[in-house]
Protein backbone atom coordinates (compact mmCIF):
# COMPACT_ATOMS: atom_id res chain seq x y z
CA UNK A 1 0.00 0.00 0.00
CA UNK A 2 1.48 3.35 -1.00
CA UNK A 3 1.34 6.78 0.61
CA UNK A 4 -1.76 8.04 -1.21
CA UNK A 5 -3.69 4.83 -0.59
CA UNK A 6 -3.13 5.18 3.15
CA UNK A 7 -4.48 8.73 3.15
CA UNK A 8 -7.51 7.58 1.14
CA UNK A 9 -8.61 5.40 4.08
CA UNK A 10 -11.33 7.13 6.10
CA UNK A 11 -10.52 8.41 9.60
CA UNK A 12 -6.76 8.56 9.01
CA UNK A 13 -4.26 10.91 10.66
CA UNK A 14 -0.67 11.11 9.43
CA UNK A 15 2.17 13.19 10.85
CA UNK A 16 4.93 13.62 8.24
CA UNK A 17 8.22 14.92 9.64
CA UNK A 18 11.12 15.87 7.36
CA UNK A 19 14.03 18.35 7.66
CA UNK A 20 13.82 21.88 6.23
CA UNK A 21 14.40 21.88 2.44
CA UNK A 22 13.59 18.14 2.20
CA UNK A 23 10.99 18.79 -0.51
CA UNK A 24 7.58 18.55 1.14
CA UNK A 25 5.97 20.64 -1.62
CA UNK A 26 7.23 18.19 -4.25
CA UNK A 27 5.86 15.33 -2.16
CA UNK A 28 2.47 17.06 -1.95
CA UNK A 29 2.39 17.56 -5.71
CA UNK A 30 2.91 13.84 -6.24
CA UNK A 31 0.29 13.00 -3.62
CA UNK A 32 -2.35 15.30 -5.13
CA UNK A 33 -1.83 13.68 -8.53
CA UNK A 34 -2.64 10.25 -7.05
CA UNK A 35 -5.20 11.06 -4.37
CA UNK A 36 -8.89 10.40 -4.92
CA UNK A 37 -9.96 13.27 -2.66
CA UNK A 38 -10.19 17.04 -2.65
CA UNK A 39 -7.38 18.70 -0.69
CA UNK A 40 -7.67 21.63 1.70
CA UNK A 41 -4.16 23.01 2.26
CA UNK A 42 -3.94 25.18 5.38
CA UNK A 43 -0.82 27.30 5.91
CA UNK A 44 -0.15 29.53 8.94
CA UNK A 45 1.74 31.91 6.64
CA UNK A 46 0.06 33.70 3.75
CA UNK A 47 3.34 34.02 1.83
CA UNK A 48 3.85 30.26 2.06
CA UNK A 49 0.26 29.71 0.93
CA UNK A 50 0.86 31.94 -2.10
CA UNK A 51 4.01 30.03 -3.04
CA UNK A 52 2.24 26.70 -2.71
CA UNK A 53 -0.71 27.94 -4.76
CA UNK A 54 1.59 29.08 -7.57
CA UNK A 55 3.37 25.73 -7.55
CA UNK A 56 0.29 23.52 -7.42
CA UNK A 57 -1.72 25.37 -10.11
CA UNK A 58 0.45 23.71 -12.74
CA UNK A 59 -0.87 20.23 -11.91
CA UNK A 60 -4.32 20.68 -10.30
CA UNK A 61 -7.40 22.91 -10.31
CA UNK A 62 -6.59 25.36 -7.52
CA UNK A 63 -8.85 27.62 -5.48
CA UNK A 64 -8.52 30.18 -2.70
CA UNK A 65 -5.43 32.26 -1.94
CA UNK A 66 -3.51 33.36 -5.01
CA UNK A 67 -6.29 32.41 -7.42
CA UNK A 68 -8.75 34.46 -9.45
CA UNK A 69 -12.14 35.44 -8.03
CA UNK A 70 -13.94 32.79 -10.08
CA UNK A 71 -11.91 30.11 -8.24
CA UNK A 72 -14.12 30.53 -5.20
CA UNK A 73 -14.97 28.33 -2.24
CA UNK A 74 -18.40 27.57 -3.72
CA UNK A 75 -16.84 26.30 -6.94
CA UNK A 76 -14.33 24.20 -5.04
CA UNK A 77 -17.03 22.49 -3.00
CA UNK A 78 -18.96 21.56 -6.15
CA UNK A 79 -15.98 19.92 -7.85
CA UNK A 80 -14.95 16.27 -7.37
CA UNK A 81 -11.24 17.11 -7.21
CA UNK A 82 -9.09 20.17 -6.65
CA UNK A 83 -6.97 22.00 -4.10
CA UNK A 84 -8.17 24.80 -1.84
CA UNK A 85 -5.34 26.94 -0.41
CA UNK A 86 -6.18 28.89 2.75
CA UNK A 87 -4.84 30.25 6.03
CA UNK A 88 -6.51 29.17 9.33
CA UNK A 89 -8.57 32.37 9.37
CA UNK A 90 -10.31 31.22 6.17
CA UNK A 91 -11.37 27.84 7.57
CA UNK A 92 -14.94 29.11 7.83
CA UNK A 93 -18.05 27.55 9.39
CA UNK A 94 -19.37 27.00 5.85
CA UNK A 95 -16.25 25.09 4.79
CA UNK A 96 -16.06 23.07 7.99
CA UNK A 97 -19.72 22.09 7.64
CA UNK A 98 -19.15 20.95 4.05
CA UNK A 99 -16.15 18.82 5.07
CA UNK A 100 -17.93 17.31 8.08
CA UNK A 101 -20.92 16.31 5.92
CA UNK A 102 -18.74 14.67 3.25
CA UNK A 103 -15.58 13.50 5.05
CA UNK A 104 -14.73 10.78 2.55
CA UNK A 105 -14.24 13.43 -0.15
CA UNK A 106 -11.65 15.56 1.66
CA UNK A 107 -8.08 15.51 2.93
CA UNK A 108 -6.87 18.43 5.05
CA UNK A 109 -3.16 19.27 4.93
CA UNK A 110 -1.75 21.44 7.72
CA UNK A 111 1.71 22.76 6.91
CA UNK A 112 4.21 23.80 9.60
CA UNK A 113 2.10 22.01 12.21
CA UNK A 114 4.30 23.10 15.13
CA UNK A 115 3.19 26.69 14.50
CA UNK A 116 -0.46 25.68 14.91
CA UNK A 117 0.47 24.37 18.34
CA UNK A 118 2.76 27.19 19.49
CA UNK A 119 1.10 30.21 17.90
CA UNK A 120 -2.39 28.83 18.40
CA UNK A 121 -1.88 28.60 22.16
CA UNK A 122 -0.56 32.16 22.36
CA UNK A 123 -1.32 35.02 19.95
CA UNK A 124 -3.34 33.34 17.14
CA UNK A 125 -6.05 31.24 18.83
CA UNK A 126 -7.79 30.69 15.48
CA UNK A 127 -4.94 28.32 14.58
CA UNK A 128 -5.60 26.23 17.67
CA UNK A 129 -9.32 26.22 16.91
CA UNK A 130 -8.63 25.05 13.34
CA UNK A 131 -6.40 22.18 14.49
CA UNK A 132 -8.79 21.08 17.23
CA UNK A 133 -11.80 21.43 14.93
CA UNK A 134 -10.34 19.16 12.24
CA UNK A 135 -9.07 16.52 14.66
CA UNK A 136 -12.21 16.41 16.82
CA UNK A 137 -14.27 15.48 13.75
CA UNK A 138 -11.88 12.70 12.67
CA UNK A 139 -11.36 14.38 9.28
CA UNK A 140 -8.47 12.89 7.29
CA UNK A 141 -5.46 15.02 8.18
CA UNK A 142 -1.89 15.13 6.88
CA UNK A 143 0.23 17.24 9.24
CA UNK A 144 3.66 18.44 8.05
CA UNK A 145 6.57 19.73 10.11
CA UNK A 146 10.34 19.68 10.47
CA UNK A 147 10.39 20.24 14.25
CA UNK A 148 7.97 18.34 16.47
CA UNK A 149 8.59 18.51 20.23
CA UNK A 150 7.60 15.86 22.76
CA UNK A 151 4.75 18.12 23.95
CA UNK A 152 3.30 18.25 20.44
CA UNK A 153 3.67 14.49 20.00
CA UNK A 154 1.83 13.85 23.28
CA UNK A 155 -0.96 16.23 22.28
CA UNK A 156 -1.36 14.59 18.86
CA UNK A 157 -1.26 11.09 20.32
CA UNK A 158 -4.20 11.84 22.63
CA UNK A 159 -6.13 13.50 19.80
CA UNK A 160 -5.62 10.56 17.47
CA UNK A 161 -6.63 8.00 20.10
CA UNK A 162 -9.86 9.90 20.80
CA UNK A 163 -10.87 10.75 17.23
CA UNK A 164 -9.22 8.53 14.60
CA UNK A 165 -9.27 4.87 13.67
CA UNK A 166 -5.82 5.04 12.06
CA UNK A 167 -2.77 7.06 13.05
CA UNK A 168 0.69 7.11 11.45
CA UNK A 169 3.97 8.92 11.99
CA UNK A 170 6.50 9.15 9.15
CA UNK A 171 9.75 10.49 10.63
CA UNK A 172 12.49 11.23 8.09
CA UNK A 173 14.48 13.42 10.47
CA UNK A 174 12.84 15.30 13.32
CA UNK A 175 14.70 18.43 14.47
CA UNK A 176 17.49 17.82 11.97
CA UNK A 177 19.00 19.77 9.10
CA UNK A 178 19.10 18.20 5.65
CA UNK A 179 21.93 20.58 4.73
CA UNK A 180 23.82 21.43 7.94
CA UNK A 181 26.22 24.39 7.89
CA UNK A 182 29.80 23.69 6.88
CA UNK A 183 30.88 25.28 10.15
CA UNK A 184 29.20 26.85 13.18
CA UNK A 185 30.85 29.75 15.00
CA UNK A 186 29.75 30.35 18.60
CA UNK A 187 29.75 33.95 19.85
CA UNK A 188 27.75 33.51 23.07
CA UNK A 189 30.78 34.17 25.29
CA UNK A 190 32.21 36.96 23.13
CA UNK A 191 29.09 39.05 22.56
CA UNK A 192 27.20 40.78 19.77
CA UNK A 193 30.02 43.27 18.97
CA UNK A 194 32.30 40.40 17.93
CA UNK A 195 29.48 38.81 15.93
CA UNK A 196 28.76 42.10 14.14
CA UNK A 197 32.40 42.63 13.24
CA UNK A 198 32.43 39.13 11.70
CA UNK A 199 29.29 40.06 9.77
CA UNK A 200 30.88 43.23 8.36
CA UNK A 201 34.01 41.30 7.34
CA UNK A 202 31.93 38.60 5.66
CA UNK A 203 29.81 41.22 3.93
CA UNK A 204 32.90 42.74 2.27
CA UNK A 205 34.12 39.38 0.99
CA UNK A 206 30.97 37.56 -0.15
CA UNK A 207 29.34 37.78 -3.54
CA UNK A 208 26.22 35.96 -2.36
CA UNK A 209 23.52 36.78 0.20
CA UNK A 210 23.82 36.81 3.98
CA UNK A 211 20.81 36.65 6.29
CA UNK A 212 20.90 38.26 9.73
CA UNK A 213 18.12 37.40 12.20
CA UNK A 214 17.42 40.01 14.87
CA UNK A 215 15.12 40.03 17.88
CA UNK A 216 12.88 43.04 17.31
CA UNK A 217 11.27 44.98 14.47
CA UNK A 218 13.20 48.10 15.46
CA UNK A 219 16.44 46.16 14.97
CA UNK A 220 15.52 45.52 11.33
CA UNK A 221 14.85 49.24 10.86
CA UNK A 222 18.16 50.12 12.55
CA UNK A 223 20.18 47.80 10.31
CA UNK A 224 18.45 48.93 7.13
CA UNK A 225 19.15 52.57 8.02
CA UNK A 226 22.76 51.68 8.76
CA UNK A 227 23.15 49.94 5.39
CA UNK A 228 21.38 52.71 3.50
CA UNK A 229 23.82 55.32 4.83
CA UNK A 230 26.73 53.12 3.74
CA UNK A 231 25.21 52.16 0.38
CA UNK A 232 25.05 48.47 1.28
CA UNK A 233 22.45 46.56 -0.74
CA UNK A 234 20.08 45.32 1.97
CA UNK A 235 16.43 44.36 2.34
CA UNK A 236 14.40 43.63 5.48
CA UNK A 237 11.36 41.74 6.68
CA UNK A 238 9.23 41.86 9.84
CA UNK A 239 6.10 40.06 10.98
CA UNK A 240 2.96 40.91 9.03
CA UNK A 241 4.95 42.16 6.03
CA UNK A 242 6.22 38.92 4.47
CA UNK A 243 4.06 39.46 1.36
CA UNK A 244 5.63 42.88 0.90
CA UNK A 245 9.11 41.38 1.30
CA UNK A 246 8.43 38.60 -1.24
CA UNK A 247 7.18 41.16 -3.76
CA UNK A 248 10.22 43.41 -3.24
CA UNK A 249 12.60 40.45 -3.51
CA UNK A 250 11.03 39.12 -6.72
CA UNK A 251 11.17 42.56 -8.37
CA UNK A 252 14.93 42.85 -7.94
CA UNK A 253 17.31 42.26 -10.84
CA UNK A 254 19.82 40.52 -8.55
CA UNK A 255 19.79 39.16 -4.99
CA UNK A 256 20.62 41.56 -2.16
CA UNK A 257 23.91 41.44 -0.30
CA UNK A 258 22.10 40.92 2.98
CA UNK A 259 18.66 40.31 4.43
CA UNK A 260 17.68 41.46 7.93
CA UNK A 261 14.68 39.81 9.49
CA UNK A 262 12.86 38.88 12.63
CA UNK A 263 11.66 35.27 12.86
CA UNK A 264 9.19 36.18 10.07
CA UNK A 265 11.55 34.56 7.53
CA UNK A 266 12.38 31.48 9.58
CA UNK A 267 9.79 29.39 7.72
CA UNK A 268 8.97 28.52 4.16
CA UNK A 269 9.48 31.59 2.01
CA UNK A 270 11.88 31.05 -0.90
CA UNK A 271 15.12 32.98 -0.56
CA UNK A 272 18.18 33.35 -2.80
CA UNK A 273 21.14 31.08 -1.99
CA UNK A 274 22.38 32.00 1.49
CA UNK A 275 26.13 31.97 2.18
CA UNK A 276 25.94 32.85 5.87
CA UNK A 277 23.29 32.74 8.59
CA UNK A 278 23.81 35.22 11.44
CA UNK A 279 21.58 35.19 14.52
CA UNK A 280 22.21 38.17 16.77
CA UNK A 281 20.57 36.94 19.97
CA UNK A 282 20.04 33.79 22.03
CA UNK A 283 16.94 32.13 20.65
CA UNK A 284 16.20 29.86 23.65
CA UNK A 285 14.03 27.58 21.51
CA UNK A 286 15.80 24.73 19.73
CA UNK A 287 13.01 24.18 17.22
CA UNK A 288 13.00 27.85 16.24
CA UNK A 289 16.79 27.86 16.03
CA UNK A 290 16.78 24.85 13.68
CA UNK A 291 14.28 26.57 11.40
CA UNK A 292 16.40 29.74 11.31
CA UNK A 293 19.70 27.96 10.63
CA UNK A 294 17.88 25.90 7.99
CA UNK A 295 17.38 29.00 5.83
CA UNK A 296 20.89 28.36 4.58
CA UNK A 297 21.76 25.57 2.18
CA UNK A 298 18.22 25.02 0.91
CA UNK A 299 19.55 24.51 -2.61
CA UNK A 300 22.50 22.49 -1.39
CA UNK A 301 24.91 25.45 -1.34
CA UNK A 302 27.70 25.61 1.25
CA UNK A 303 27.14 28.05 4.12
CA UNK A 304 28.28 28.83 7.67
CA UNK A 305 26.26 29.77 10.74
CA UNK A 306 27.26 32.46 13.26
CA UNK A 307 25.31 32.13 16.48
CA UNK A 308 24.90 33.37 20.02
CA UNK A 309 23.66 29.85 20.84
CA UNK A 310 25.97 26.84 21.08
CA UNK A 311 23.51 24.62 19.12
CA UNK A 312 24.27 21.11 20.39
CA UNK A 313 27.98 21.84 20.81
CA UNK A 314 29.85 19.92 23.49
CA UNK A 315 32.03 21.81 25.95
CA UNK A 316 35.32 21.40 24.08
CA UNK A 317 33.80 22.22 20.70
CA UNK A 318 32.26 25.33 22.23
CA UNK A 319 35.63 26.37 23.65
CA UNK A 320 37.39 25.75 20.32
CA UNK A 321 34.73 27.71 18.45
CA UNK A 322 35.01 30.64 20.86
CA UNK A 323 38.82 30.70 20.56
CA UNK A 324 38.57 30.46 16.75
CA UNK A 325 36.10 33.37 16.63
CA UNK A 326 38.26 35.48 18.95
CA UNK A 327 41.43 34.81 16.92
CA UNK A 328 39.64 35.67 13.68
CA UNK A 329 38.55 38.97 15.22
CA UNK A 330 42.17 39.79 16.12
CA UNK A 331 43.63 38.72 12.77
CA UNK A 332 40.99 40.57 10.71
CA UNK A 333 42.03 43.85 12.37
CA UNK A 334 45.69 43.43 11.46
C-alpha positions, 0 to 999 in steps of 0.5 A: 500500500502506497502513501496516497492509498493510506491517506484515502482510508477514512478516519486517518491521521498522518504526521509527516516529519522531514528536515527543512528543504527536504521537498515537502511541496514536491511530495504534496504535488505527487500526492495530489496527482494520485489522491482520490480526494479534494485537498484543503491546504492550510498554511499559517503563513500567507506568503507560504500559501501563495508560493504553494498555490503558484506551484500547485496550479500547474498540476491541479485545479486550484482555489482560494489564496492566489487564485482568481475570483472565479476560483471561489470556495463555492466552486471548489465544494462543487468539484470532485477534485481540486486544491483549496489553499487557505490560512486558518482564518479562512477555515470558515463555518461554511467550509467546515460544515461541508467537510464534516458532511462529506468527510470521505471526499476531503483531505486536510493538509496542515503545513508547519504544524508546530506553528499551529500548536505554538502560535495557536496557544498564544497570539493566534487562537484561530490556529488552535481552533482550526487544528482542534476542529479538524481533529475532533471530527476525525477528518483525514489530516496530513500534518507536516513539520520539520520540528515536532517537540515531545509536547506536540507528539503527546498532544497529537497522540491523545487527539488521534486515540480519541478521534481517529481509527488510524494514526501514522507517523513518518519520521524522516528526520525530526529536528534535523538539518538536511543541509547542515552548515559547513561550520558553526561559530559560537559567539555567546561568550564573546558578545554581539560586537564580535558577531557584528564585526564578523558580519561586516568582514563577511559582507565585504568578501561575499558575492552571495547573500547573507541573512541576519536574524534580529530580535525586534522589528526596530532592529531591522529598521536600525540595520536597514538605516545603517546599510542605506547610509553606507550604500550596502544593498540590503532588504528587510522583513518583519512580521505581518509584512512577508508578502511585501518582502516577497514582492520586493525580492522578486522585483529585484534584478539581482539578490541583495547582499544581505537580508535582515529579518525577525523570525518572520523569515524562519519558515517557508518563504523562498530565498536566494542562496544564502552563504551565511546565517547570522543570529544576533541573539540567544533564541532559547528555543531549539526548534525555532533555532533549527528553522532559522539555521535551515534557511541556509543551504536550501539549494544544497549550497555551502554556508556557515552559521554564526550564532549566540547559541551553542547549538548542540555543541559539546564543551570542548567544541564550544571552547574551540569555536570561541577561541577560533572566533576570537582569533579571527577577530584579532587577525581581521584587524591586522 
